[in-house]
């Protein structure tokens, strides 16, 4: 991929951070988000097993001093939320201290998803923290996989890039778009409209989901896309840039894993003090499982 954008992650020299829970397709570690806070890397990810074994069974929060070797700190099970599966979680430090964990939760026997949350004074206290539904979705739309920009200075708004799946056309619920939302507190959100969607005839024709914010000025993101319904769960990564009203894709050749289903998705970018960026990505390996990998650019 050749675009006028910051350095981008690729599979070639990536290191495995969290291996898949087992060998073979459907075993995935990933859908991660990460933040560098007070010199510590905090990583949260979901552990997923094949459909016959329960799908997204847990969300893990882990910490690291070097960004590569992580120690689990706490874990949340899907039973606590009464959901069938988890997808992407987000861990955010709060402006006034404390932490919030956002969770993507699947309704049983349904294509519906909602976004829930736990808030606590410390990371290890999150499982017993205050639980609050953030975005319930509706009968017409499933909401999941948020990308959240938390305030870094007084007076700033929270910003969310939210993946939405339409539920009004049975059999086509895998289609996805991204909407931009803002909030004064990270719990009550205002929808500012659709900002990214699939492009007919392109590699992202079936849908487009913002994965991470690369730069704020100009606003540039990595996003997940796929060409068809058969590629569901095997998304690859593209780059898009804000034009004042929408995110516009910059190229038509996505970043992919060279292995099995090609998945290279759910990238998250962590700016480093030396000006480089550490990326975490869910990537396919030769046996069809997905590892959570990291690379610095």
C-alpha positions as CSV (number, residue, x, y, z in Angstrom):
1,X,0.0,0.0,0.0
2,X,1.4,3.4,-1.0
3,X,-0.5,6.3,0.5
4,X,0.4,9.7,1.9
5,X,-0.1,8.5,5.4
6,X,2.0,7.7,8.5
7,X,4.0,4.4,8.6
8,X,1.6,1.5,8.6
9,X,1.7,-2.0,10.2
10,X,2.4,-5.1,8.1
11,X,2.6,-8.8,9.0
12,X,6.2,-9.3,8.1
13,X,8.1,-8.5,11.3
14,X,5.3,-8.7,13.7
15,X,5.7,-10.3,17.1
16,X,3.0,-12.5,18.8
17,X,1.7,-10.8,21.9
18,X,-1.2,-13.2,22.7
19,X,-1.4,-16.5,20.7
20,X,-4.7,-17.9,19.7
21,X,-6.3,-20.1,22.4
22,X,-6.0,-23.2,20.3
23,X,-5.0,-24.2,16.8
24,X,-7.3,-24.0,13.7
25,X,-10.0,-21.7,12.4
26,X,-12.3,-19.9,14.8
27,X,-9.7,-19.7,17.6
28,X,-8.8,-16.0,17.8
29,X,-7.0,-13.7,20.2
30,X,-7.5,-10.1,19.2
31,X,-10.1,-7.4,18.6
32,X,-7.8,-5.5,20.9
33,X,-7.5,-1.9,22.0
34,X,-4.5,-0.4,23.8
35,X,-3.3,2.7,25.6
36,X,0.0,3.9,27.0
37,X,-0.8,5.6,30.4
38,X,1.8,6.8,32.9
39,X,4.5,4.7,31.2
40,X,2.5,1.5,31.3
41,X,1.0,-0.3,28.2
42,X,-2.6,-1.4,28.9
43,X,-4.1,-3.9,26.5
44,X,-7.6,-5.3,26.4
45,X,-8.7,-8.1,24.0
46,X,-11.3,-10.8,23.6
47,X,-10.6,-14.5,23.5
48,X,-12.7,-16.3,20.9
49,X,-13.3,-20.0,20.2
50,X,-15.2,-21.7,17.4
51,X,-19.0,-21.4,17.1
52,X,-19.3,-24.9,18.6
53,X,-17.3,-23.9,21.7
54,X,-18.9,-20.6,22.5
55,X,-17.5,-17.7,20.4
56,X,-16.2,-14.7,22.3
57,X,-16.0,-16.1,25.8
58,X,-14.0,-13.6,27.7
59,X,-12.4,-10.1,27.8
60,X,-8.9,-9.9,29.3
61,X,-7.1,-6.7,30.5
62,X,-3.3,-7.0,30.7
63,X,-0.4,-4.7,31.4
64,X,3.2,-4.4,30.2
65,X,6.3,-2.2,30.6
66,X,7.7,-2.9,27.2
67,X,4.5,-3.3,25.0
68,X,5.3,-6.9,24.1
69,X,5.3,-9.0,27.2
70,X,2.0,-8.7,29.0
71,X,0.7,-9.9,32.3
72,X,-3.1,-10.4,32.7
73,X,-4.6,-8.2,35.4
74,X,-8.2,-9.0,35.3
75,X,-10.9,-10.8,33.1
76,X,-14.6,-10.4,32.5
77,X,-16.8,-13.3,31.4
78,X,-19.7,-13.0,29.1
79,X,-22.0,-14.6,31.8
80,X,-21.7,-11.3,33.8
81,X,-23.5,-9.5,30.9
82,X,-25.9,-12.2,29.9
83,X,-24.6,-12.1,26.4
84,X,-23.8,-14.8,23.8
85,X,-20.4,-13.4,22.8
86,X,-18.0,-10.5,23.2
87,X,-16.2,-8.6,20.4
88,X,-14.0,-5.6,20.6
89,X,-13.5,-4.1,24.2
90,X,-12.0,-0.7,24.9
91,X,-10.1,0.4,28.0
92,X,-10.1,4.1,28.8
93,X,-8.5,6.1,31.6
94,X,-10.9,8.7,33.0
95,X,-10.0,12.4,33.1
96,X,-10.6,12.6,36.9
97,X,-9.0,9.2,37.7
98,X,-10.2,5.7,37.4
99,X,-10.9,3.5,34.4
100,X,-13.7,2.5,32.2
101,X,-14.0,-0.8,30.2
102,X,-16.4,-0.7,27.2
103,X,-17.7,-4.1,25.9
104,X,-19.3,-5.2,22.7
105,X,-22.1,-7.7,23.7
106,X,-24.1,-10.0,21.5
107,X,-27.8,-10.7,22.3
108,X,-28.5,-14.5,22.4
109,X,-30.1,-16.1,19.3
110,X,-30.0,-12.8,17.5
111,X,-27.8,-10.6,15.2
112,X,-28.3,-7.7,17.7
113,X,-25.3,-6.2,19.6
114,X,-25.0,-3.5,22.2
115,X,-22.3,-1.6,23.9
116,X,-22.0,-1.9,27.7
117,X,-19.5,-0.6,30.3
118,X,-17.8,-1.1,33.6
119,X,-16.3,1.8,35.6
120,X,-14.0,1.5,38.6
121,X,-11.3,3.3,40.5
122,X,-8.6,0.8,39.3
123,X,-8.2,-1.7,36.5
124,X,-8.3,-4.7,38.8
125,X,-11.6,-3.5,40.3
126,X,-13.3,-3.3,36.9
127,X,-15.2,-6.7,37.0
128,X,-17.0,-5.4,40.2
129,X,-17.3,-1.8,39.0
130,X,-20.4,0.2,38.1
131,X,-22.1,-1.4,35.1
132,X,-24.1,0.8,32.6
133,X,-25.4,0.3,29.1
134,X,-23.8,2.9,26.9
135,X,-25.5,2.2,23.5
136,X,-28.4,-0.3,23.4
137,X,-28.8,-0.6,19.6
138,X,-32.3,-1.2,18.4
139,X,-34.4,-3.7,16.4
140,X,-33.1,-2.0,13.3
141,X,-29.4,-1.7,14.0
142,X,-26.6,-3.6,15.9
143,X,-23.8,-1.5,17.5
144,X,-20.4,-2.8,18.4
145,X,-16.6,-2.4,18.1
146,X,-16.3,1.2,19.3
147,X,-13.1,3.2,18.8
148,X,-13.0,5.7,21.6
149,X,-10.8,8.9,21.9
150,X,-10.9,10.0,25.5
151,X,-10.2,13.6,26.6
152,X,-6.6,14.5,27.2
153,X,-7.3,18.1,28.4
154,X,-10.1,19.9,30.2
155,X,-13.1,20.8,28.1
156,X,-12.5,18.2,25.4
157,X,-15.2,16.0,24.2
158,X,-15.1,12.2,24.0
159,X,-15.3,10.9,20.4
160,X,-16.5,7.5,19.3
161,X,-16.3,5.8,16.0
162,X,-19.0,3.2,16.1
163,X,-19.5,0.1,13.9
164,X,-23.2,-0.3,12.9
165,X,-24.9,-3.4,11.3
166,X,-28.3,-3.0,9.7
167,X,-30.8,-5.6,10.9
168,X,-33.7,-4.8,8.6
169,X,-32.7,-7.2,5.7
170,X,-32.5,-10.8,7.0
171,X,-29.4,-12.6,5.8
172,X,-27.4,-9.4,5.2
173,X,-26.7,-8.3,8.8
174,X,-23.0,-8.6,8.3
175,X,-22.9,-5.3,6.3
176,X,-21.3,-2.5,8.3
177,X,-20.8,1.2,8.4
178,X,-19.1,3.6,10.8
179,X,-20.8,6.5,12.6
180,X,-19.2,9.3,14.6
181,X,-20.5,10.2,18.1
182,X,-19.5,12.7,20.7
183,X,-20.0,12.8,24.5
184,X,-19.3,15.0,27.5
185,X,-18.7,12.1,29.8
186,X,-18.1,8.9,27.8
187,X,-21.6,7.5,28.8
188,X,-24.2,9.7,27.1
189,X,-23.5,10.0,23.4
190,X,-24.8,12.1,20.5
191,X,-24.8,10.6,17.0
192,X,-23.2,12.9,14.5
193,X,-23.9,10.8,11.5
194,X,-22.4,8.2,9.1
195,X,-18.8,8.9,8.2
196,X,-17.6,5.7,6.4
197,X,-19.2,3.0,4.3
198,X,-18.3,0.3,1.8
199,X,-17.6,1.2,-1.8
200,X,-19.3,-1.0,-4.5
201,X,-16.8,-2.7,-6.6
202,X,-13.9,-2.3,-4.2
203,X,-12.2,-4.5,-1.6
204,X,-14.4,-2.9,1.1
205,X,-17.7,-3.3,-0.8
206,X,-19.4,-5.2,2.0
207,X,-18.6,-2.6,4.7
208,X,-16.1,-0.4,6.5
209,X,-15.3,-0.2,10.2
210,X,-12.9,2.3,11.8
211,X,-10.2,0.4,13.7
212,X,-8.0,3.1,15.1
213,X,-7.1,6.8,14.8
214,X,-3.6,7.2,13.3
215,X,-3.2,11.0,13.4
216,X,-5.4,13.9,14.6
217,X,-4.1,16.5,12.1
218,X,-4.9,15.6,9.4
219,X,-7.4,13.1,10.9
220,X,-6.3,9.7,9.5
221,X,-7.6,6.3,10.5
222,X,-7.1,2.6,9.8
223,X,-10.3,0.8,9.0
224,X,-11.4,-2.8,8.4
225,X,-13.3,-3.8,5.3
226,X,-14.2,-6.8,3.2
227,X,-15.5,-7.4,-0.3
228,X,-18.4,-9.9,0.4
229,X,-20.4,-11.8,3.0
230,X,-18.1,-14.8,2.7
231,X,-15.2,-12.7,4.0
232,X,-17.0,-12.0,7.3
233,X,-14.5,-12.3,10.2
234,X,-11.6,-12.1,7.7
235,X,-11.4,-8.4,7.2
236,X,-8.3,-6.6,6.0
237,X,-7.0,-3.1,6.7
238,X,-7.2,0.2,4.8
239,X,-6.4,3.8,5.4
240,X,-8.9,6.7,5.2
241,X,-8.6,10.5,5.8
242,X,-11.2,13.1,7.0
243,X,-12.3,15.5,4.2
244,X,-14.3,17.8,6.6
245,X,-17.5,15.7,6.5
246,X,-16.5,12.1,5.9
247,X,-13.6,9.6,5.9
248,X,-12.3,9.0,2.4
249,X,-10.3,5.9,1.6
250,X,-6.8,6.6,0.3
251,X,-5.9,3.5,-1.7
252,X,-7.5,0.3,-3.0
253,X,-5.0,-2.3,-1.9
254,X,-5.5,-3.3,1.7
255,X,-3.0,-4.7,4.2
256,X,-3.5,-8.4,4.8
257,X,-1.9,-11.4,6.4
258,X,-0.1,-13.7,3.9
259,X,-1.6,-16.8,5.7
260,X,-4.9,-18.8,5.6
261,X,-7.9,-16.4,5.5
262,X,-5.8,-13.3,5.2
263,X,-7.3,-11.6,8.2
264,X,-5.4,-8.4,9.3
265,X,-8.0,-6.5,11.4
266,X,-8.8,-4.6,14.5
267,X,-5.6,-2.6,14.4
268,X,-5.0,-0.3,17.3
269,X,-2.2,2.4,17.3
270,X,-0.3,3.5,20.4
271,X,1.9,6.6,19.9
272,X,5.3,6.2,21.5
273,X,7.4,8.9,23.2
274,X,10.1,8.6,20.5
275,X,7.6,9.5,17.8
276,X,7.1,6.0,16.5
277,X,3.8,4.0,16.8
278,X,3.3,0.6,18.3
279,X,0.5,-1.3,16.5
280,X,-1.5,-4.3,17.8
281,X,-3.4,-6.3,15.2
282,X,-5.4,-9.5,15.0
283,X,-3.7,-11.5,12.2
284,X,-4.3,-14.8,10.6
285,X,-1.6,-17.5,10.9
286,X,-1.1,-20.5,8.6
287,X,-3.4,-22.9,10.5
288,X,-6.4,-20.5,10.3
289,X,-6.2,-19.3,13.9
290,X,-5.7,-15.6,14.6
291,X,-3.0,-14.3,16.9
292,X,-2.8,-10.9,18.5
293,X,0.5,-9.4,17.1
294,X,2.4,-6.2,17.5
295,X,4.8,-4.2,15.3
296,X,6.5,-0.8,15.7
297,X,6.7,1.7,12.9
